Amino acid sequence: MQQDKVSQIAGWAGLEGLSFIPIKPITQSNRSNQTDRLIYTSPQPLDSKSLLVLELVVLELANIQMSTYIAALTDLHRGLDRKGPGDSNFSRHILSNLSTLPLKPRIADLGCGSGASALLLAQHYQSPVMAVDASSVFIAELKARAKQLGLEHLIIPIQGDMAKLDWPVGSVDLLWSEGAAYNLGFEQALTIWRPLLAAGGIAVISELSWFTDNLPEPAITYWQNAYPMMGTEVENIDRANRSGFSVLSTHRLPSQAWWVNYYQPLRERMQQIEITPSTQLVIRETEEEMGLFEKFSDLYGYTFYVLQAA
């Protein structure tokens, strides 16, 4: 299907016979430098116009591969309570220390998945939560879970892009986001979201962070490919300050929460899912991630940054 699409685009531009050989599948962790991952063959030399078309073809092929990969990743997480590491008691502890919020805060959960945090926030504050996620699958799960818990009147499910919210300036008192800011980059996410917060509003954002500067080569190599913008806690505090926030506190998610609440259910799901080439790739990458965390969980993990709009 991919080669058919590529051939169709190339044919429109008079580049019949153009073909591509993927060197490495394009996944969520290596979206950049797409042309480095492809070899193209052409029966004729390519002029400047043809090279421009080549760029478009490469992008189209990358988009096809990416959409296939994301679909497989979504399927792997289908039905899981959590789409990433987290812990309800840990979150409640953070919430118990947020004393500056209104009694009925205006709340947003960005990158909400199937609602682990959104539902907790709704229960805790008995206040509506705008829950945003790009996945229609996860939003459907959120709606079902909210109804099951009798919280559908407090959950406002929104399928959309958390980087392109057209909400009024200052319309959110508490902005929550677990394990999602990396999709935009931590500092870019904070910069985009900062205008949404009311004066003195609070943002609680979990971000994958290095706990030390002394890093082993296997961990550096893996995360430079998977998340090259990953920073230390000190670097992320600086990024938050530059984005218009003051940092009230930081909290490291215990490694046990990764295993008990996320990795173990994910392993069980791996045994149940139908295996396709795409899911096989996702499972292989996930197992590599698990193996790395098992070795180096004392060196990195999720830090929750409690921020206040400055």
C-alpha atoms as a printed R data frame, in Angstrom:
    type eleno elety resid chain resno       x       y       z
1   ATOM     1    CA   MET     A     1   0.000   0.000   0.000
2   ATOM     2    CA   GLN     A     2   2.817   2.389   0.878
3   ATOM     3    CA   GLN     A     3   4.658   1.776  -2.407
4   ATOM     4    CA   ASP     A     4   1.402   2.157  -4.348
5   ATOM     5    CA   LYS     A     5   0.831   5.566  -2.776
6   ATOM     6    CA   VAL     A     6   4.423   6.612  -3.447
7   ATOM     7    CA   SER     A     7   4.181   5.455  -7.073
8   ATOM     8    CA   GLN     A     8   0.929   7.377  -7.499
9   ATOM     9    CA   ILE     A     9   2.459  10.648  -6.278
10  ATOM    10    CA   ALA     A    10   5.623  10.109  -8.298
11  ATOM    11    CA   GLY     A    11   3.559   9.366 -11.419
12  ATOM    12    CA   TRP     A    12   1.680  12.651 -11.090
13  ATOM    13    CA   ALA     A    13   5.042  14.418 -11.285
14  ATOM    14    CA   GLY     A    14   6.337  12.402 -14.213
15  ATOM    15    CA   LEU     A    15   8.720  10.349 -12.089
16  ATOM    16    CA   GLU     A    16   7.533   6.912 -13.111
17  ATOM    17    CA   GLY     A    17   9.743   4.143 -11.809
18  ATOM    18    CA   LEU     A    18  10.709   5.961  -8.607
19  ATOM    19    CA   SER     A    19  10.844   3.505  -5.729
20  ATOM    20    CA   PHE     A    20  11.877   3.535  -2.105
21  ATOM    21    CA   ILE     A    21  13.448   1.037   0.245
22  ATOM    22    CA   PRO     A    22  12.975   1.803   3.974
23  ATOM    23    CA   ILE     A    23  16.270   1.414   5.851
24  ATOM    24    CA   LYS     A    24  14.507   1.536   9.223
25  ATOM    25    CA   PRO     A    25  10.803   1.847  10.027
26  ATOM    26    CA   ILE     A    26   9.758   5.384  10.881
27  ATOM    27    CA   THR     A    27   8.317   5.346  14.393
28  ATOM    28    CA   GLN     A    28   7.224   7.844  16.983
29  ATOM    29    CA   SER     A    29  10.751   7.865  18.409
30  ATOM    30    CA   ASN     A    30  12.596   8.705  15.165
31  ATOM    31    CA   ARG     A    31  10.389  11.078  13.219
32  ATOM    32    CA   SER     A    32  13.207  13.398  12.163
33  ATOM    33    CA   ASN     A    33  15.635  12.957   9.271
34  ATOM    34    CA   GLN     A    34  13.244  10.848   7.236
35  ATOM    35    CA   THR     A    35  15.438  10.857   4.119
36  ATOM    36    CA   ASP     A    36  18.258   9.259   6.100
37  ATOM    37    CA   ARG     A    37  16.023   6.216   6.542
38  ATOM    38    CA   LEU     A    38  15.197   5.685   2.869
39  ATOM    39    CA   ILE     A    39  17.024   4.660  -0.271
40  ATOM    40    CA   TYR     A    40  15.434   5.772  -3.535
41  ATOM    41    CA   THR     A    41  16.068   4.431  -6.983
42  ATOM    42    CA   SER     A    42  15.183   6.258 -10.180
43  ATOM    43    CA   PRO     A    43  15.599   5.314 -13.866
44  ATOM    44    CA   GLN     A    44  16.619   8.903 -14.695
45  ATOM    45    CA   PRO     A    45  18.646  11.716 -13.055
46  ATOM    46    CA   LEU     A    46  16.562  14.014 -10.862
47  ATOM    47    CA   ASP     A    47  16.497  17.772 -11.521
48  ATOM    48    CA   SER     A    48  15.604  20.406  -8.884
49  ATOM    49    CA   LYS     A    49  11.874  20.079  -9.517
50  ATOM    50    CA   SER     A    50  12.068  16.327  -9.188
51  ATOM    51    CA   LEU     A    51  13.998  16.635  -5.952
52  ATOM    52    CA   LEU     A    52  11.203  18.787  -4.547
53  ATOM    53    CA   VAL     A    53   8.731  16.087  -5.497
54  ATOM    54    CA   LEU     A    54  11.053  13.574  -3.873
55  ATOM    55    CA   GLU     A    55  10.764  15.489  -0.605
56  ATOM    56    CA   LEU     A    56   6.967  15.374  -0.834
57  ATOM    57    CA   VAL     A    57   7.040  11.654  -1.540
58  ATOM    58    CA   VAL     A    58   9.303  11.029   1.439
59  ATOM    59    CA   LEU     A    59   6.969  13.030   3.674
60  ATOM    60    CA   GLU     A    60   3.952  11.119   2.389
61  ATOM    61    CA   LEU     A    61   5.656   7.805   3.026
62  ATOM    62    CA   ALA     A    62   6.647   8.992   6.511
63  ATOM    63    CA   ASN     A    63   3.052  10.027   7.239
64  ATOM    64    CA   ILE     A    64   1.742   6.631   6.141
65  ATOM    65    CA   GLN     A    65   4.254   4.809   8.306
66  ATOM    66    CA   MET     A    66   3.610   7.110  11.264
67  ATOM    67    CA   SER     A    67  -0.172   6.702  11.092
68  ATOM    68    CA   THR     A    68   0.240   2.917  10.925
69  ATOM    69    CA   TYR     A    69   2.584   2.992  13.897
70  ATOM    70    CA   ILE     A    70   0.297   5.205  15.992
71  ATOM    71    CA   ALA     A    71  -2.675   2.957  15.196
72  ATOM    72    CA   ALA     A    72  -0.693  -0.055  16.447
73  ATOM    73    CA   LEU     A    73   0.433   1.844  19.554
74  ATOM    74    CA   THR     A    74  -3.157   2.853  20.271
75  ATOM    75    CA   ASP     A    75  -4.350  -0.720  19.819
76  ATOM    76    CA   LEU     A    76  -1.719  -1.985  22.251
77  ATOM    77    CA   HIS     A    77  -3.010   0.422  24.907
78  ATOM    78    CA   ARG     A    78  -6.688  -0.202  24.176
79  ATOM    79    CA   GLY     A    79  -8.601  -1.070  27.348
80  ATOM    80    CA   LEU     A    80  -5.770  -0.261  29.768
81  ATOM    81    CA   ASP     A    81  -6.655   1.991  32.704
82  ATOM    82    CA   ARG     A    82  -3.466   3.950  32.163
83  ATOM    83    CA   LYS     A    83  -1.760   4.843  28.912
84  ATOM    84    CA   GLY     A    84   1.450   5.704  30.740
85  ATOM    85    CA   PRO     A    85   3.063   5.522  34.186
86  ATOM    86    CA   GLY     A    86   1.144   7.105  37.050
87  ATOM    87    CA   ASP     A    87  -0.493   6.469  40.410
88  ATOM    88    CA   SER     A    88  -3.760   7.779  41.855
89  ATOM    89    CA   ASN     A    89  -2.545   8.012  45.457
90  ATOM    90    CA   PHE     A    90   0.560   9.860  44.282
91  ATOM    91    CA   SER     A    91  -1.650  12.323  42.378
92  ATOM    92    CA   ARG     A    92  -3.944  12.788  45.374
93  ATOM    93    CA   HIS     A    93  -0.925  13.651  47.505
94  ATOM    94    CA   ILE     A    94  -0.005  16.413  45.058
95  ATOM    95    CA   LEU     A    95  -3.593  17.673  44.955
96  ATOM    96    CA   SER     A    96  -3.761  17.790  48.761
97  ATOM    97    CA   ASN     A    97  -1.030  20.425  48.724
98  ATOM    98    CA   LEU     A    98  -2.611  22.737  46.135
99  ATOM    99    CA   SER     A    99  -4.113  25.256  48.511
100 ATOM   100    CA   THR     A   100  -4.301  28.309  46.238
101 ATOM   101    CA   LEU     A   101  -7.075  27.092  43.926
102 ATOM   102    CA   PRO     A   102 -10.711  28.228  43.946
103 ATOM   103    CA   LEU     A   103 -13.242  25.943  45.612
104 ATOM   104    CA   LYS     A   104 -14.605  24.948  42.183
105 ATOM   105    CA   PRO     A   105 -11.616  25.341  39.873
106 ATOM   106    CA   ARG     A   106 -11.855  25.342  36.091
107 ATOM   107    CA   ILE     A   107  -9.846  22.242  35.186
108 ATOM   108    CA   ALA     A   108  -8.229  20.887  32.013
109 ATOM   109    CA   ASP     A   109  -6.488  17.538  31.553
110 ATOM   110    CA   LEU     A   110  -4.400  17.634  28.373
111 ATOM   111    CA   GLY     A   111  -3.400  14.322  26.791
112 ATOM   112    CA   CYS     A   112  -5.965  12.649  29.033
113 ATOM   113    CA   GLY     A   113  -5.893   9.161  27.489
114 ATOM   114    CA   SER     A   114  -8.868   7.186  28.774
115 ATOM   115    CA   GLY     A   115  -9.246   9.437  31.791
116 ATOM   116    CA   ALA     A   116  -7.220   8.116  34.741
117 ATOM   117    CA   SER     A   117  -6.377  11.672  35.836
118 ATOM   118    CA   ALA     A   118  -9.473  13.450  34.500
119 ATOM   119    CA   LEU     A   119 -11.787  11.180  36.480
120 ATOM   120    CA   LEU     A   120  -9.683  11.552  39.624
121 ATOM   121    CA   LEU     A   121  -9.731  15.350  39.262
122 ATOM   122    CA   ALA     A   122 -13.495  15.373  38.759
123 ATOM   123    CA   GLN     A   123 -14.012  13.233  41.864
124 ATOM   124    CA   HIS     A   124 -11.594  15.270  43.962
125 ATOM   125    CA   TYR     A   125 -12.987  18.719  43.157
126 ATOM   126    CA   GLN     A   126 -16.535  17.820  42.081
127 ATOM   127    CA   SER     A   127 -15.914  20.337  39.317
128 ATOM   128    CA   PRO     A   128 -16.073  19.934  35.500
129 ATOM   129    CA   VAL     A   129 -12.915  18.752  33.731
130 ATOM   130    CA   MET     A   130 -12.160  19.496  30.089
131 ATOM   131    CA   ALA     A   131 -10.392  16.312  28.991
132 ATOM   132    CA   VAL     A   132  -8.461  16.543  25.718
133 ATOM   133    CA   ASP     A   133  -6.897  13.756  23.688
134 ATOM   134    CA   ALA     A   134  -6.176  13.257  19.993
135 ATOM   135    CA   SER     A   135  -7.301   9.611  20.011
136 ATOM   136    CA   SER     A   136 -10.954   8.865  19.301
137 ATOM   137    CA   VAL     A   137 -10.397   5.411  20.828
138 ATOM   138    CA   PHE     A   138  -9.240   6.844  24.145
139 ATOM   139    CA   ILE     A   139 -11.974   9.501  24.207
140 ATOM   140    CA   ALA     A   140 -14.580   6.762  23.727
141 ATOM   141    CA   GLU     A   141 -13.070   4.841  26.630
142 ATOM   142    CA   LEU     A   142 -13.145   8.006  28.753
143 ATOM   143    CA   LYS     A   143 -16.836   8.527  28.059
144 ATOM   144    CA   ALA     A   144 -17.631   4.918  29.005
145 ATOM   145    CA   ARG     A   145 -15.617   5.103  32.220
146 ATOM   146    CA   ALA     A   146 -17.180   8.425  33.205
147 ATOM   147    CA   LYS     A   147 -20.661   6.986  32.741
148 ATOM   148    CA   GLN     A   148 -19.755   3.865  34.710
149 ATOM   149    CA   LEU     A   149 -18.564   6.025  37.623
150 ATOM   150    CA   GLY     A   150 -21.509   8.412  37.435
151 ATOM   151    CA   LEU     A   151 -19.227  11.298  36.500
152 ATOM   152    CA   GLU     A   152 -20.380  12.005  32.956
153 ATOM   153    CA   HIS     A   153 -21.878  15.332  34.125
154 ATOM   154    CA   LEU     A   154 -18.396  16.455  35.212
155 ATOM   155    CA   ILE     A   155 -16.364  15.249  32.222
156 ATOM   156    CA   ILE     A   156 -16.196  17.319  29.041
157 ATOM   157    CA   PRO     A   157 -14.498  14.994  26.509
158 ATOM   158    CA   ILE     A   158 -12.711  16.777  23.677
159 ATOM   159    CA   GLN     A   159 -11.029  14.979  20.797
160 ATOM   160    CA   GLY     A   160  -8.480  17.439  19.515
161 ATOM   161    CA   ASP     A   161  -4.960  18.755  19.317
162 ATOM   162    CA   MET     A   162  -3.674  19.937  22.703
163 ATOM   163    CA   ALA     A   163  -1.279  22.277  20.869
164 ATOM   164    CA   LYS     A   164  -4.125  24.115  19.116
165 ATOM   165    CA   LEU     A   165  -6.711  24.875  21.768
166 ATOM   166    CA   ASP     A   166  -8.786  27.969  20.994
167 ATOM   167    CA   TRP     A   167  -9.861  28.531  24.582
168 ATOM   168    CA   PRO     A   168 -10.053  32.070  26.022
169 ATOM   169    CA   VAL     A   169  -6.975  33.461  27.729
170 ATOM   170    CA   GLY     A   170  -7.032  32.845  31.484
171 ATOM   171    CA   SER     A   171  -9.872  30.312  31.296
172 ATOM   172    CA   VAL     A   172  -8.201  27.506  33.320
173 ATOM   173    CA   ASP     A   173  -7.397  27.440  37.042
174 ATOM   174    CA   LEU     A   174  -5.777  23.984  37.114
175 ATOM   175    CA   LEU     A   175  -4.047  22.497  34.086
176 ATOM   176    CA   TRP     A   176  -3.035  18.841  34.471
177 ATOM   177    CA   SER     A   177  -1.015  16.771  32.007
178 ATOM   178    CA   GLU     A   178   0.638  13.403  32.631
179 ATOM   179    CA   GLY     A   179   3.210  12.028  30.213
180 ATOM   180    CA   ALA     A   180   1.925  14.061  27.264
181 ATOM   181    CA   ALA     A   181   3.999  17.250  27.122
182 ATOM   182    CA   TYR     A   182   6.881  15.375  25.462
183 ATOM   183    CA   ASN     A   183   4.808  15.168  22.280
184 ATOM   184    CA   LEU     A   184   5.363  18.915  21.907
185 ATOM   185    CA   GLY     A   185   8.571  19.206  23.899
186 ATOM   186    CA   PHE     A   186   8.360  20.293  27.545
187 ATOM   187    CA   GLU     A   187   9.216  23.951  27.068
188 ATOM   188    CA   GLN     A   188   7.099  24.355  23.939
189 ATOM   189    CA   ALA     A   189   4.130  22.752  25.678
190 ATOM   190    CA   LEU     A   190   4.465  25.122  28.631
191 ATOM   191    CA   THR     A   191   4.791  28.126  26.323
192 ATOM   192    CA   ILE     A   192   1.640  27.130  24.406
193 ATOM   193    CA   TRP     A   193  -0.385  26.360  27.521
194 ATOM   194    CA   ARG     A   194   0.704  29.290  29.695
195 ATOM   195    CA   PRO     A   195  -1.865  31.788  28.241
196 ATOM   196    CA   LEU     A   196  -4.707  29.409  29.131
197 ATOM   197    CA   LEU     A   197  -4.053  29.787  32.848
198 ATOM   198    CA   ALA     A   198  -5.722  32.376  35.014
199 ATOM   199    CA   ALA     A   199  -3.559  34.699  37.092
200 ATOM   200    CA   GLY     A   200  -1.966  32.547  39.788
201 ATOM   201    CA   GLY     A   201  -3.278  29.400  38.106
202 ATOM   202    CA   ILE     A   202  -1.594  26.055  38.683
203 ATOM   203    CA   ALA     A   203  -0.167  23.591  36.162
204 ATOM   204    CA   VAL     A   204   0.860  20.069  37.169
205 ATOM   205    CA   ILE     A   205   2.899  18.520  34.377
206 ATOM   206    CA   SER     A   206   4.754  15.215  34.459
207 ATOM   207    CA   GLU     A   207   7.844  15.086  32.281
208 ATOM   208    CA   LEU     A   208  10.427  12.402  31.621
209 ATOM   209    CA   SER     A   209  13.528  13.700  33.374
210 ATOM   210    CA   TRP     A   210  17.103  12.746  34.133
211 ATOM   211    CA   PHE     A   211  17.806  12.522  37.870
212 ATOM   212    CA   THR     A   212  21.576  12.847  37.455
213 ATOM   213    CA   ASP     A   213  24.238  14.189  35.110
214 ATOM   214    CA   ASN     A   214  26.234  10.941  35.302
215 ATOM   215    CA   LEU     A   215  24.470   8.854  32.689
216 ATOM   216    CA   PRO     A   216  25.383   5.410  31.335
217 ATOM   217    CA   GLU     A   217  25.912   5.107  27.600
218 ATOM   218    CA   PRO     A   218  22.988   2.688  26.927
219 ATOM   219    CA   ALA     A   219  20.498   5.098  28.513
220 ATOM   220    CA   ILE     A   220  21.926   8.109  26.671
221 ATOM   221    CA   THR     A   221  21.872   6.302  23.329
222 ATOM   222    CA   TYR     A   222  18.290   5.107  23.715
223 ATOM   223    CA   TRP     A   223  16.789   8.403  24.869
224 ATOM   224    CA   GLN     A   224  18.754  10.575  22.457
225 ATOM   225    CA   ASN     A   225  16.921   8.681  19.732
226 ATOM   226    CA   ALA     A   226  13.556   8.379  21.490
227 ATOM   227    CA   TYR     A   227  13.367  11.818  23.125
228 ATOM   228    CA   PRO     A   228  16.373  14.031  22.322
229 ATOM   229    CA   MET     A   229  14.864  17.011  24.222
230 ATOM   230    CA   MET     A   230  14.794  15.079  27.497
231 ATOM   231    CA   GLY     A   231  16.435  17.193  30.201
232 ATOM   232    CA   THR     A   232  17.493  17.052  33.819
233 ATOM   233    CA   GLU     A   233  15.181  18.333  36.524
234 ATOM   234    CA   VAL     A   234  17.330  21.454  36.819
235 ATOM   235    CA   GLU     A   235  17.082  22.061  33.069
236 ATOM   236    CA   ASN     A   236  13.308  21.574  33.157
237 ATOM   237    CA   ILE     A   237  12.933  24.009  36.042
238 ATOM   238    CA   ASP     A   238  14.813  26.583  33.931
239 ATOM   239    CA   ARG     A   239  12.530  25.819  30.990
240 ATOM   240    CA   ALA     A   240   9.464  26.349  33.173
241 ATOM   241    CA   ASN     A   241  10.791  29.687  34.403
242 ATOM   242    CA   ARG     A   242  11.458  30.820  30.834
243 ATOM   243    CA   SER     A   243   7.893  29.862  29.897
244 ATOM   244    CA   GLY     A   244   6.307  32.163  32.460
245 ATOM   245    CA   PHE     A   245   5.997  29.876  35.475
246 ATOM   246    CA   SER     A   246   7.399  29.719  38.959
247 ATOM   247    CA   VAL     A   247   8.136  26.203  40.223
248 ATOM   248    CA   LEU     A   248   6.363  25.458  43.502
249 ATOM   249    CA   SER     A   249   7.575  21.869  43.930
250 ATOM   250    CA   THR     A   250   8.719  18.730  42.136
251 ATOM   251    CA   HIS     A   251   7.758  15.137  42.852
252 ATOM   252    CA   ARG     A   252   9.343  11.988  41.407
253 ATOM   253    CA   LEU     A   253   6.921   9.224  40.501
254 ATOM   254    CA   PRO     A   254   8.135   6.041  42.282
255 ATOM   255    CA   SER     A   255   9.445   3.372  39.923
256 ATOM   256    CA   GLN     A   256   6.980   0.891  41.437
257 ATOM   257    CA   ALA     A   257   4.150   2.917  39.913
258 ATOM   258    CA   TRP     A   258   5.664   2.300  36.472
259 ATOM   259    CA   TRP     A   259   5.622  -1.461  36.971
260 ATOM   260    CA   VAL     A   260   2.417  -2.059  38.922
261 ATOM   261    CA   ASN     A   261   0.154   0.450  37.175
262 ATOM   262    CA   TYR     A   262   1.549   0.466  33.645
263 ATOM   263    CA   TYR     A   263   4.185  -2.021  32.545
264 ATOM   264    CA   GLN     A   264   2.601  -5.121  34.095
265 ATOM   265    CA   PRO     A   265  -0.868  -4.496  32.578
266 ATOM   266    CA   LEU     A   266   0.872  -3.627  29.308
267 ATOM   267    CA   ARG     A   267   2.733  -6.963  29.332
268 ATOM   268    CA   GLU     A   268  -0.554  -8.785  29.846
269 ATOM   269    CA   ARG     A   269  -2.036  -6.883  26.920
270 ATOM   270    CA   MET     A   270   0.931  -7.907  24.744
271 ATOM   271    CA   GLN     A   271  -0.082 -11.535  25.257
272 ATOM   272    CA   GLN     A   272  -3.632 -10.852  24.063
273 ATOM   273    CA   ILE     A   273  -3.210  -8.543  21.081
274 ATOM   274    CA   GLU     A   274  -3.283  -9.786  17.502
275 ATOM   275    CA   ILE     A   275   0.246  -9.705  16.124
276 ATOM   276    CA   THR     A   276   0.822  -7.754  12.918
277 ATOM   277    CA   PRO     A   277   4.104  -6.323  11.579
278 ATOM   278    CA   SER     A   278   3.168  -2.948  13.095
279 ATOM   279    CA   THR     A   279   2.202  -4.299  16.509
280 ATOM   280    CA   GLN     A   280   5.299  -6.476  16.501
281 ATOM   281    CA   LEU     A   281   7.425  -3.357  16.042
282 ATOM   282    CA   VAL     A   282   5.595  -1.515  18.831
283 ATOM   283    CA   ILE     A   283   5.946  -4.483  21.193
284 ATOM   284    CA   ARG     A   284   9.655  -4.815  20.435
285 ATOM   285    CA   GLU     A   285  10.230  -1.120  21.175
286 ATOM   286    CA   THR     A   286   8.143  -1.301  24.350
287 ATOM   287    CA   GLU     A   287  10.074  -4.321  25.610
288 ATOM   288    CA   GLU     A   288  13.327  -2.453  24.941
289 ATOM   289    CA   GLU     A   289  12.010   0.506  26.940
290 ATOM   290    CA   MET     A   290  11.009  -1.780  29.817
291 ATOM   291    CA   GLY     A   291  14.410  -3.459  29.867
292 ATOM   292    CA   LEU     A   292  16.174  -0.120  30.007
293 ATOM   293    CA   PHE     A   293  13.978   1.166  32.831
294 ATOM   294    CA   GLU     A   294  14.554  -2.026  34.800
295 ATOM   295    CA   LYS     A   295  18.294  -1.322  34.729
296 ATOM   296    CA   PHE     A   296  18.316   2.449  35.165
297 ATOM   297    CA   SER     A   297  15.116   3.487  36.990
298 ATOM   298    CA   ASP     A   298  17.218   5.222  39.660
299 ATOM   299    CA   LEU     A   299  18.657   7.546  36.978
300 ATOM   300    CA   TYR     A   300  15.509   8.767  35.201
301 ATOM   301    CA   GLY     A   301  11.744   8.724  35.358
302 ATOM   302    CA   TYR     A   302   8.703  10.966  35.510
303 ATOM   303    CA   THR     A   303   8.967  14.106  37.590
304 ATOM   304    CA   PHE     A   304   5.778  16.011  38.347
305 ATOM   305    CA   TYR     A   305   6.407  19.745  38.142
306 ATOM   306    CA   VAL     A   306   3.947  21.833  40.148
307 ATOM   307    CA   LEU     A   307   3.968  25.248  38.494
308 ATOM   308    CA   GLN     A   308   2.226  28.553  39.091
309 ATOM   309    CA   ALA     A   309   1.553  31.129  36.418
310 ATOM   310    CA   ALA     A   310   3.925  33.972  37.191
